[in-house]
Amino acid sequence: MCGLAGIARLDGGLLGPETDALLAELADVLQHRGPDERELLRDGPVGLAFTRLSLVDPSDGTQPLVSDDGNLVLIANGEVYNHRELAAALPSDVRLKTGSDCEVLLYLYRQHGLDFLRDVRGMFAVILWDRARGQLVLARDRFGIKPLYYHRTRERMVLSSEIKGLFVDPATPRRFDWERALAVPALTAAPRFSAPETCTWFEGVESVPAATVLRVDLRDGRTTRHRYWELPTEADESTDADTFVQRYGDLLEESVRECATADTELGLFLSGGIDSAAVLAFARERVPDIHTFTALSGGTRANGDAEHSDWLARELGVHNHQVVFGPDDVPTPEEWTRLLWLSETPMTGPEIYYKHELHRFARAERPELRGMLLGAASDEFNGGYSKDMAGDWGTFLDGLGEMDRATALDGHPALRHWWRGEESLLSDDALASLRGGGDTDVYRAYIGSEYSKIEQYNVWHEDRTAAGSGIEARVPFLDHRLVELTAVVPPALRPRLLWDKRILRDAMRSRLPRRIAERPKGPFFYGPGTGHAYRMLVRLMRADGHQLVERALAAPGADTYLDGPAIRRGLAGFGDGDTDSVSVELLLRVVNMGLLAELAASTPRLEDTSAGAVRSVLPAGRHPVTDTEELFAAPVKAHDPSRVPVPAKGLLLLTGADGDEYLANDGQIEFVLDADAPVLRVLRRLDGEVTLAEALSGAGVALEEVRAELDALLDQQLISFDG
């Protein structure tokens, strides 16, 4: 992993010496991506900044890389896994000067032009300056694993691996793109297919698309877009199910072997599910002493992830670090703001937080570790969500059809009244015709949607959470050969191979214990134990007088797009106990948008912010379930009935027009209570003089009926006990 940045004149002019300071600033902003070295280059119309994290050939991989004739200059972020075989096929007069896996790209471009990435396997973002033609070439890998953003005007273009780098340039707008962001269906968890274009969340910021080469003429700014890879659409009817399974297993083994190649230490995130377990099964053959890292939280303890990862690590004889997220571990508002600025997406939530903390622990525990193997992106192309969405393949396809229809109707709202819940009199073919045709294979359309989602969410946050600790995330399941294989499974074989990831389970049957190979899919933190994560989010948003919420509501644009009273009521409506309501995460995303609007305007330096203390780990020999009852037990408050509960000075009970009761403190609503809630009868009797026993007796309420609510009031310091 590295940090890339650049500046280029688009009007035939040259960059002046004043550009040097801007290039240095760009390198400073991206220092966390490449802490090992940095290089700056300004020559003619182009300036480049490069920060390096060394995984391959640490002593001889300095960039920029220059071709033997001096005409081509390149900086690249990522890995070219098949660089040796590509180098072997170059013309005989080519002599590579370094051991860098990326140097081969110079000569592939010289040989094949815009098709130079056709045979490249790996993950990469590329900035290539073709001096002879006066052109800048920008490119990304097939799935957009490695990021590259830009802002352009008529005169020049600024590029960066992270959006925050672009804000160094005064010409780049520093505004959150409210209208575009609010239109992203994934932000509200709407059952829609993903849009093909990636939203960058900020005005004036564009992303080089995945699987695409952009060629920019530096004399006039004319830009050519060349798509060098597409998901295959023709089904392979000549291959039977067993052969598909065999090919899949062989390709996955090769992909893991390539991803597990490095000249520095690699680790692995182990969840206890089949995806990360499959990567581990192959990776330990190349890295037998590999260290694995698991999140031990209330959620992963409840859903079995922590226990299964511990068991599998023991079974395979590898190190496993169970990183503890206790019930009282809540990030501070400052720590959350830093994570959000690092991630650059309002989708930042519990999954991103946990992974960020795992990377931090891994780097602190293993200082030489530079790369992390992940089991990510298996579900999207192997039918991993099918069983969550339906009871069988037929109803799964029906559900996809409804999502496809809803997505189409979003673009044709005038037609929506024909589909109002009852059976429609119009066919879906009619809708397809009205929207200009389209793919009638709804599963293939779904795969296209998952492909877009990968770039918008999955690889986006996997890159940032790793980069924040100077680690490169490696994703074996995004070898394009694996995705191509599952994409061409014919419809007749899809129920056999793509229901509940059967193709992967069967491929790993002889390579993993049955307990893991057949373990039902479990999300990273959703499902059993979700309430633990959501309780953390509620406490985060309420911390320090609702600091994050109030900052979000004061951010540029928030007064136009956000309903402050509704947001405050929503937060007040959540109890302090475990809640499974997805509304918690949706509310956080709204808060995140406001915070990103604030951060874009103020553009803090990441190195000036604190991520807090690195987490602790479960001591060796302790079981993540049987030996952690005390650690994850719900805290019990000591409510002595003889003591006097004292309400906060600004605490008021208000009755709304809807009949609900509102508990407010200093004019701010904290909780919404049903009119017949037992705790409400108790609160009405608290005057700072009666004991708790007297209040309970007068209300006709037992302590156990209101213990949880009293705990919440104590946590928020809305009541206290005298003495």
N, C-alpha and C positions, 0 to 999 in steps of 0.2 A: 504494500500500500504506500502511496505517495500523495503529495499535494501538488496539483498543477494549477498554474495561473498564467495569464498572458494578456498582452495588449497589442492591438494591430491597427494601423491606419488603413482606412478603406477608401481613401480618396487619392491615392498615389503619392501622398506625402511621406515624410520620414519622421520618426519619433525623435524628440530632442532630449537633452540631458535631464530635463525636469521629470522625465518619465522614470528615472532611476529610483527616486524616492517612492513612487507609487509601486514599482515592482518589489521593492524591499518591504513595503507595508503588506502587500499581498502575501509574500513569503512568511511574514510574521503571523498573519491570521491563520495560515495553514500549517504552522509549525507542529501542531499536535499530530497531524497526519504523517509527517516525515521528520521525526526528531533526530535522525542520524546525520543528515547533512543537508545543505541548501546550496543552490547555484542560481545565479541571475545572468541573463544575457539580453543585451539590447543591440540590435544590428539592423539598420535600415528602417523598414516600416514595422518591424516586429520586436516585441520584448517578451521574454519568457522568464518565469520564476518556477523553481522546482525544489520541493522538500522531499527527502527520501527516507523511507523505512526499509531497511535492508533485510530481505529474506533470501534472495538468490544472489550469489557472488557478492557478498558484502564489500570485498576489497576492490572490486573492479567493475562496478556497475553505475558509475557516475553519469548523470545526464545534465544537459542535453547530449544526445547521441547524434553524431554527424556522419554522413555517408563518405565513402572514400574519395569521391570527387568534390565534396564540400557543398553540393547543391541541395542536399536534404538535411534538415535539422528536426529532431524529434524529442519530445518529452512524453512519457507514458506512465500511467498509473495502473497497476494490476500485474497479472501474470499471463504469459503465453506458455501454456503447458506443453505444447508439442513443438517448442522452438527448435529442438535438435533435429527432428525429422524435416521440418521446414527448411532449416539451414542446409541440410544435406541435399535438398533438391534445388538449391540456388545454382545459378551459372558457375562454372568452374573457376572463373576469374575473380569471384567475390571472396574476400578474406575478411571475416569478422574480426574486429579489433578488441572486443571485450567479451566477458562471459555473461553479459546481460541477456536475459531471455527476450528482451524487447528490441534488441538491435536488428534482428532479422526483419522487423517490420519495415525498416528503411528500404531494404532491397526487394521485399515483396511489393512495395508501392512502386518502386522504379520499374519492376517487371510487369506488374498487372494493373497499374493505375488505380482507379476507384474500386476495382474488384480485389484489392490486395488482402482483404480480410476473409475472403471466401473460405479458405481452408484452415483458418486459425482457430484453435481451441483455447478457450481461456476466458478471463474477465479483464476488461481493459477500458480505459478512456485514453484517447490519443490526441495530441496537438502536434501536427506535422507542418513544417514550413517548407514549401517547395520554392526555393530561392530562384531557380531558373525560370519558372513560370509565373512568379509573383503571386502565388496562391497559398492560402492557409487551408489545411485539411483537418477537419475535426471528426472524430468517430468514437463510437462506443460499442461494447460487446452486444451480443444478441439479446440479452435480457436487461441490459442497463445496470449490471451489478456495480460497475464503477461509475460515479457521477461526473457530469461536466455541464456547467451552466454558463450562460453568457447574457450580456446586455449590449445592445448595439445601437448606435446613432448613425447619422449619415456619414460622419467623419471617421468613427472608429468603433472597435469592438473590444470589450473586456471579458475575460474568461476566468473561471475559477472552479475548483473541485467542490467547493461549498458556496452556498448563496451568500453567506456573511462576507466572503471575500470580495464579492462584487460591490458591496456597500462601501468599500474603501475608496472607490472611484466616485467623485462628486457628481458625475453625470448619471449615475444609476439612481432611480427613484428609491426612496426609503419608505415605501408604503406597503402595507398588507393589502392583498387584492380581495377585498370582502366579497364582491359580487361573484367573482369566479369561484372562490372557495366555497361559498354557501351553496353553489350549484353542484358540488361534488357529492353524489349519492352516498358514497362510502362514509362520509363524515357523519351522516345521520343513521347509518346502518340500514339504509333503505334497500329493500329486496330488488335491486336493479343490477344489470350488467354494467361492468366498468366502462367508462369512456375510453376511447383509444388514445386520446391525447393526455399526457401527464400534466397535472396542475402543479405549478411551482409555488403557489400560495402568495407570491409577491408580484407587484406591478413591475412591468418592464423586464422581468427575468424569464429567460427561456432556457429550455433543457435540450441538449443535443439528443435526439430520439435514439432509443435502443436500436441495434441492428442497422444503423444508418451512418453514412459518410456524408458530411457537408463539405463542399468545396467553395471557398470564398475567394473571389478575385480581389486582390488588394489594390487594384488600380481604380475600380469603380464600385466595389461592394457586391457585384452580382454573385448570387449564391445558387449552387446546384445541389440538389438532394438526391442521394443514391441509396436505395434500400438494398442491402446485400444479402438479406436472409428473411424468409417468411416461414411461418408455421406451415407444414405440409397439409394439404387438404385431400389428397387422393388416398383412399383406404387401401391397405395391403391385404387383398383377398387371398393371396397365395400362401400365407403363413398360418399355421395352426397355433392353438393356444399354448401348447407346451414349448414350441419354438420361440414364441414371444417371451415367455417366462425365462427361458434359457438365455436369450439375447439380452434381456433386461439385466439379469444377474451379472453377466459377463461385462456389460458396459458399465454398470455401477462399480464393479470391482476396479475396472481400469480408471474410471473417473476419480475414485477415492485415492487410488495409487498416485495419480498425477497431482491431486490437491494436497496430498501428504508429503510432497517433495519440497524440501526447503533446506537451506544451510543454517537455519536457526531453529529454536525450539517451537513446536506446535502443541496446542492443546485441543480439547474437544468439549463442547457443551453436551451433556448427557441428560436427557429427560426421562429415560426409562421406557420410552415408546419405541416403535420399530424403526422410525426414521434415523434418529441419532444412533440407535443400537446397530443398525446396518452399517453406518459409516464407521463406527468403532470396530466392528468385526473385521473390516478390511484394513482400516488404518493401523491397527496394532501389529499387523504383519510387517509394516514398514517402520512403525514407530512403537516398538514393544514397550517402551517405558513412558508411554504417553500419560499425561495428567488430564483427568476429566473434571468438569465442574457442573454442579447441580444446584438449583435454587431450592432451599428448604424453607418453605413458607407454610402458613396455615392452609393455603390452597393446595400446594403440591403434596403436603402431608395427607390431606383428605382425599385427593384424587388418585393417590398411589404412585405419582411420579417419583417422589423422593425415595420411597421404599424400593421400587423396581430398579432405579438407577444404582442404588447402593448394592442390591443383590447382583445385578449384572456385572458391575465392576469387580465384585468379589469373584464371581464365576469366571470372568475372563482374565483375572489377575492384573488389573490396572488400577492406578491411583484414582480415587474419587474424593473430591472436596465438596462436602455439603455446606453450602454458604447460607448462613442463617438470616432469615427475614422474620424477626419476632413480631408478635401481635402489637407491640408498642413502637415498632420501627416505622416512623413516618418521615418522609423527607421534609425539610424545612422549605418555606416559600422560596428562599434564596437558592437552595439546591435544586428545586424543581425548575426554577427559571433558567438555571444554567443548563439543565438537561434539555429543556425546550429549545434553547438557543443553539445547543449542539445539534439537536435533531432536525430543527428547521421545519417541523410539520405539526399542525394542530392535532394530528392523529396520535401524538405522544400520550401513552397511557401505561397501565401496569406492565404489559409485556415489554415495552421499551425500557421502562425503569428497571425491571429485574435483570434484563440482559446487560444493560449499562453497568449495573452493580457487579454482575458476574465478571465482566471484563476487567473492571477495576480491581477486584479481588485477585483474579488470575495474574494480572501484571505485577501486583504487589507481592504475591506469593512466589511467582516464578519470574524474576526480573529479566531473564533472557528470552522469555516467550514473546514471539512476534506474530504468530498466526493462530487462528482458531477455526477448527473444522465445525461445521454446523449441519444439522439434519433438516434445515429449512427448505421450503419449496417442493417438498415431496407431495403434500396433500393436493396442491393445486392441479397437478397433471396426472395423478394416479387415482383419482376418485376418492380422495381422502375425506371429503365433506359429504359424500353421497348418503351414507348411513345416518348422518346427523340431520339431513334434510327430508328423508323419506324412509318408508318401510321396505321398499323394494325398488328395483330398477325402473319399473314402469311409472310408479308414482314420483320417483326422482325426476324422470324426464318431464312428467306433467308439471312439476314444480318449476323446472327450468323454463318450460313454455310460458308459464305465468310471469316469470321474471322477464323473459324476452318481450312479452306483450306489454308489460308495464314500462319497460325501457323505451319501446317504440312509441307508446302513447305519451310519454313525457315530451317527445318531439312533435306530437300532433295532438295537443290537448283538446281540440275541437271534436275529436273522435271519441274522447273518453266516455261520453255518456252512453255509448253503445256497450260498454263493459262496466256495469255497475254492480257486480256481485251475482246477479242472476245470469242465466244462460244467455249468451249473446246470439243475436240473429245473423251476425256477420261472421265470416270465416277469418281465421288468422291469415289465410292467403290474401284476403282482401286488404288487410292491414299492411301486409308485406308489399303488396302492389302499390298502395298509397304512399308508402315511404320509400319507393324506388327500388323495390326488390330486396334481396338479401339472401343469406344462407338459410335454407330450409332445414338443415341439420342442426337442431337446437343444442345438441351436446357439443358440436364443433363451435357453435357460437359462444357457448359457455367457456370453452377452453380459450377462445380468443379473449374473452373478458378476464379470465384468470391471468392470462399473459400480461394484460394491461395492469391488473392489480399488483402483480409482482413488482413492476417498476415503480408504481405509485406508493406502495407501502412496504412490502417485504424487504426488497434489497435496499431500499432507501434507508430504513432504520437499522438494518443489519450493518450497513456501511458506517453510519454515524456512531452507533453505540460502540463499535470496535475502534473506530478512529479516535474517539475521545481518550482512549488509553494507549494509543500508539500500537494498535493491533490490527492485523488484516483478517477480515472474515472470509472464509472460503466455503463455497456452497457446492458440494459434489452433485447434488440432484439437479443443478442447472447446467449440466453438460448437455449441449443442444442435441446430441445424439440420443440421449435418454428421452428427452421431450419429443423429438421427432418419432421415436419408436412408439410411444403411447398415443401420439396424435394420429397414427395411421392404423390403429386397431379398428377393424371393421365393425359396423354396428352390431352384427350378430355375435361378436365375441366380447363386446363391452360389458354386458352383465357378468360374464365369467371372469374378466380380467380387471375391470375398473370399478367394480362394486367393492367399497371398503378396502381399497388398495390391494386387491387380491394378487395382482401381478408382482408386487413387491413382497408380499407375505410368502408367496410360493417360491419366489427366487431365493429367499433367505431361509427357507425351511430347513435345509441341511447345514446352514451356516450360523444359526442362532438357536438358543434354547426355545422350545415351543412356548414356554411361559411368556416370552417377549414377542416372538414372531406372530402369535395369535392374540396378543393383548389388544383389547378394543382401543380404538383411537381416543386419546384424551387431550384436549386443548392445553396450551401452555399454562393457563391459570383459570380458564372458564370451567363451568361444570361444578362438581362438588368442591366447595371451598371458595367459590367466587366471592362470597360475602366478605372474606378476609381482605381481599384486594380492594373491594369497593369501600369497606370501612376505612381503609387507609386513605382513599381518595377524598372521602367526606371530611375526615379529620384534617387532611392537607388543605382543603378549600376553606375550612373554618379557622385555620390557625392564624394567630396574631390578628384577631379582629377581622377575619375574612380578608386578609391582605391581598391574596391573589385575585379574588373576585373584584374587589374595589379597584385594584390596579387595572384589571381588564376593562372594567366599565368606564374608566377614565382615559383609556387609550384612544389614539386618533381613529376616528370613524366609528367607535363603539356607540356614541350617542345616536348615530343614524341607524345602525343595524341591530343593536342589542336592546332588549327590554329589561332594564335593570331590576325593577320591582319583581318581575316574573322570575328572573334568575335568583334573586334573594329568596323568594318564596319557595322555589324549587329546592334550594339547598336547605332551607329550614324544614322542609317536609321529610327529609331523610332522618331516620333515627340514628343513634350512635352505635347501635349493634350491627351485626352482619346484615347486609342487604344484598339481594340478588338482582336488584333492579338495574337494567342496562341504562336507565336514565341517569345514573351517577356518572357513567363514562361519557354520555352525550353532553351532560352539563359541563364536564371538565373540558371537552373539546371546544365548547363555546368560550370558556374562560381562556383556553390556550390561544384561540384566535385573537382575543384582545391583548394577551400578553405578547404575542408575536408582533402585533401592530405597535406596541410600545417598544419592543426590542429593535424593530426595524428603524424606528425613529432615533433611538439612542445608541444603537450599535456598540454594545459593550465588548471588550476584549475577553475572550474565553479564559485566557490565563489570569485575568484579574478577578475571576469568580471562583467560588469554592464548591467542590462536590461533597464536602463533608468527610467524615472518617470512613475508612475502608471497613467493610463488614468482617465479622468473625466467622469462624467455621466450626462445625460440629466436631468435637474431639474424636480422634481415631478410636475405633472400637465401639462407639456408641451408635445404636440403631436409630434411624431417622424417625421412627414411629414409637417403638416401645420405650425408648430412652428419652423421649422429649415431651412426655405428658405435662410435666411441670412448666416447661418452657412455653408451650402453646395453650396452656389452660387459660380460660377467660379470667381476666382480673376480677377479683371479688372485693368490693369496697366494704369497709367496716362501718355499718350503719348502726350506731348505738342508739336505740330508741330513747334513751334518757337525755341525749344531747339535743341542743336547739338548732334547727336548720335556719340559716340566715340568708334571705334572698339578696341578690346583688342590688346595689342602690338604684340602678336604672331599670330594674325588672318590672315589666307590666304584663298583665293579662288583658288581651283585647278580643272583642267579639266581632267577627266579620259578618257581612250581609248574608253570606252563605250558611251561617250558623256555626262555622268552625271557630275554634278559639286559637288565637295567635299569641305566642310567648315572645315578647320583644324585650330587648335590652338596649338602653340608650337610643331608642327610636328605631332599632334595626331588628327585623323579625328573625328569630332564631329557630323556632319550632312551630309547626302547625299541629294542633291537637283536635281529635274528635270531641264533640260537645259532651259525650258520655264517658270520656277516658277517665279511669280511676285516678291517675296521677293529677288530673285537673282538680278533682275534689280535694286532694291533699294540698296542692299549691294554694288553693283559696284560703287555707287555714294557716299558712305560714306568715307570721307577722314579726319574726325575730324574737319572740318571747315564748311561744308554746314549744314543747318538746316534740320530737318526731313521733313518739308514742301517742301523745295527745292529738296530734294532727291526724294520724292514722285512725285512731279510735273515732274521732269526730267525723271522719269521712266514711267510716265503715269499710275500710280497706286494709287488707293484710299486706305486710311488708313485701312478701314475695311477688305480689301483684304489680308492684311499682319499682322493684329493685333496679331493673334495667334502665328505666327512665331517670331515676335518681342518680344512677351512675353517670348517665349522659350529662345531666345538669351539673354534677360535680366536675366532670371532665372539662366542661366549657366555663367553669367558674361562675355559673349563674346562680348557684347556691353554695354555701359553705357551712361548716359546722363550727359553732362557737368553741373557742379554746383550741 
